Amino acid sequence: MRILVTGGAGYIGSHACLRLLQDGHFVVAIDNLDRGHQTPMDMLGSVYPDSFRFVHSDLGNTKIVLDTINIHSLDTVLHFGALAYVGESVEQPLMYYKNNIASGIGLLDACDQAHNGAGISRFIFSSSCATFGDPSDDMIPVPEHCPQTPTSPYGSTKLQMEQILIDYAKKRELDNNPIALTILRYFNVAGADTSGLLGEDHSPETHLIPVAINAALGRRTSMTIFGTDYPTPDGTNIRDYVHVDDLIDAHVLAMNTISVGQCEAFNIGIGKGYSVREVLEAVRRVSGVDFPIQDAPRRAGDAVALFCDSHKVRTVLGWEPRYTDIDAIVSTAYSWMLSHPDGYAE
Ligand SMILES: NC(=O)c1ccc[n+]([C@@H]2O[C@H](COP(=O)([O-])OP(=O)(O)OC[C@H]3O[C@@H](n4cnc5c(N)ncnc54)[C@H](O)[C@@H]3O)[C@@H](O)[C@H]2O)c1
């Protein structure tokens, strides 16, 4: 296939580019580098000079996106490009709606006009478990039919983009020019590619596993658990951690399984929850460092337990995660962070 990867310079997008290139696809990554990195784009370009291109642009620039799709005869879009911090979205909601919705529509306009109006035929959207907000106890593990009631502007942008895409897919059906649409709602993505080429380098870093690894490596003085009195076995929040390579597997399976005219949503997580304390203990075991941990009061808006009912993705797509043990997931992240003390050093 000939694939446009939006947000390709980011954490998950760069891993997707690598996997698609390894599988023999032609890949164009597009990214405004607001949160992504030039270094992995240069690395992929030097390893795959014939099948990889990087375009430095905002997705809202419909003309550039359209030209990119047409020039390279692209047929498939994997749409990772978004701002993705829950807390930041509460402080700057307009920036989130503008970027994740308005730029997303700019991208869709280009997809619609591509190939003299024939359009892009396959689209996979990175949605999030944040669209579910704080599900009731009877919805844990979280199935696809769980009510979607996001509690942050970030979650709202993901839910609204899902609806926009569903409406767009219906329009394509009416035009007798159907599209294959897959919505993947990720739970917590973690880990790094095992070749050592790519890893997770967010600034600021807010994800639990890299933050804890930074504490273990002495790159921060300690780390804090927000809330130790939740109604869970050890009092801390429970989350579902899916390895980035397993997550990309789900995209590859969706690309090959969902056919034009179909529109499917899947929750992507391993279906098992780990508490914050369990994750920190895993980081201590993997690193061998007993780094200090501080307990602090709960943060507003944090769901007690969020883990995925992965039945649908396993049965419909045949997805089977390779990483189901938290130590194994942490180990891949630890190896990359150990060998990259300054991340991509940009
Ligand atoms: N990391 C997770 O645990 C997680 C969980 C659920 C969903 N997601 C979703 O997965 C996707 C990728 O997440 P990530 O962790 O790799 O984030 P990331 O910030 O590392 O990557 C996102 C990339 O998109 C780019 N981008 C953002 N807006 C853009 C725009 N308007 N034009 C061009 N480029 C733009 C950024 O520069 C960045 O490189 C996001 O859509 C995110 O919402 C991530």
The ligand as an SDF file (V2000), in Angstrom:
LIG
                    3D

 44 48  0  0  0  0  0  0  0  0999 V2000
    0.3760    7.7860   23.7910 N   0  0  0  0  0  0  0  0  0  0  0  0
   -0.7670    7.2600   24.2400 C   0  0  0  0  0  0  0  0  0  0  0  0
   -0.7810    6.5670   25.2770 O   0  0  0  0  0  0  0  0  0  0  0  0
   -2.0570    7.4780   23.4820 C   0  0  0  0  0  0  0  0  0  0  0  0
   -3.2470    6.9600   24.0110 C   0  0  0  0  0  0  0  0  0  0  0  0
   -4.4560    7.1540   23.3080 C   0  0  0  0  0  0  0  0  0  0  0  0
   -4.4520    7.8260   22.0810 C   0  0  0  0  0  0  0  0  0  0  0  0
   -3.2800    8.3430   21.5990 N   0  0  0  0  0  0  0  0  0  0  0  0
   -3.3200    9.0680   20.3280 C   0  0  0  0  0  0  0  0  0  0  0  0
   -2.3160    8.5460   19.4700 O   0  0  0  0  0  0  0  0  0  0  0  0
   -1.8050    9.5750   18.6320 C   0  0  0  0  0  0  0  0  0  0  0  0
   -0.2910    9.6190   18.7320 C   0  0  0  0  0  0  0  0  0  0  0  0
    0.0790    9.8520   20.0890 O   0  0  0  0  0  0  0  0  0  0  0  0
    1.6090   10.0190   20.5140 P   0  0  0  0  0  0  0  0  0  0  0  0
    1.7230    9.5820   21.9150 O   0  0  0  0  0  0  0  0  0  0  0  0
    2.4790    9.4400   19.4740 O   0  0  0  0  0  0  0  0  0  0  0  0
    1.7320   11.6080   20.4850 O   0  0  0  0  0  0  0  0  0  0  0  0
    2.9380   12.4990   19.9550 P   0  0  0  0  0  0  0  0  0  0  0  0
    2.7130   13.8800   20.4770 O   0  0  0  0  0  0  0  0  0  0  0  0
    4.2340   11.8460   20.2320 O   0  0  0  0  0  0  0  0  0  0  0  0
    2.7040   12.4860   18.3740 O   0  0  0  0  0  0  0  0  0  0  0  0
    1.7370   13.2840   17.7440 C   0  0  0  0  0  0  0  0  0  0  0  0
    2.4230   13.9300   16.5430 C   0  0  0  0  0  0  0  0  0  0  0  0
    1.4600   14.6720   15.7920 O   0  0  0  0  0  0  0  0  0  0  0  0
    2.0430   15.8890   15.3850 C   0  0  0  0  0  0  0  0  0  0  0  0
    0.9540   16.8390   15.1690 N   0  0  0  0  0  0  0  0  0  0  0  0
    0.0130   17.2290   16.0610 C   0  0  0  0  0  0  0  0  0  0  0  0
   -0.8370   18.0800   15.4850 N   0  0  0  0  0  0  0  0  0  0  0  0
   -0.4380   18.2390   14.1930 C   0  0  0  0  0  0  0  0  0  0  0  0
   -0.9170   19.0140   13.0950 C   0  0  0  0  0  0  0  0  0  0  0  0
   -1.9710   19.8130   13.2180 N   0  0  0  0  0  0  0  0  0  0  0  0
   -0.2570   18.9440   11.9250 N   0  0  0  0  0  0  0  0  0  0  0  0
    0.8360   18.1340   11.7900 C   0  0  0  0  0  0  0  0  0  0  0  0
    1.3370   17.3890   12.7920 N   0  0  0  0  0  0  0  0  0  0  0  0
    0.6990   17.4470   13.9850 C   0  0  0  0  0  0  0  0  0  0  0  0
    2.9720   16.2720   16.5250 C   0  0  0  0  0  0  0  0  0  0  0  0
    3.9940   17.1790   16.1230 O   0  0  0  0  0  0  0  0  0  0  0  0
    3.5240   14.9130   16.9400 C   0  0  0  0  0  0  0  0  0  0  0  0
    4.7020   14.5930   16.2350 O   0  0  0  0  0  0  0  0  0  0  0  0
   -2.4970   10.8640   19.0550 C   0  0  0  0  0  0  0  0  0  0  0  0
   -3.5810   11.0850   18.1840 O   0  0  0  0  0  0  0  0  0  0  0  0
   -2.9990   10.5340   20.4600 C   0  0  0  0  0  0  0  0  0  0  0  0
   -4.1410   11.2870   20.7830 O   0  0  0  0  0  0  0  0  0  0  0  0
   -2.0930    8.1850   22.2770 C   0  0  0  0  0  0  0  0  0  0  0  0
  1  2  1  0
  2  3  2  0
  2  4  1  0
  4  5  1  0
  4 44  2  0
  5  6  2  0
  6  7  1  0
  7  8  2  0
  8  9  1  0
  8 44  1  0
  9 10  1  0
  9 42  1  0
 10 11  1  0
 11 12  1  0
 11 40  1  0
 12 13  1  0
 13 14  1  0
 14 15  2  0
 14 16  1  0
 14 17  1  0
 17 18  1  0
 18 19  2  0
 18 20  1  0
 18 21  1  0
 21 22  1  0
 22 23  1  0
 23 24  1  0
 23 38  1  0
 24 25  1  0
 25 26  1  0
 25 36  1  0
 26 27  1  0
 26 35  1  0
 27 28  2  0
 28 29  1  0
 29 30  1  0
 29 35  2  0
 30 31  1  0
 30 32  2  0
 32 33  1  0
 33 34  2  0
 34 35  1  0
 36 37  1  0
 36 38  1  0
 38 39  1  0
 40 41  1  0
 40 42  1  0
 42 43  1  0
M  CHG  2   8   1  16  -1
M  END
$$$$
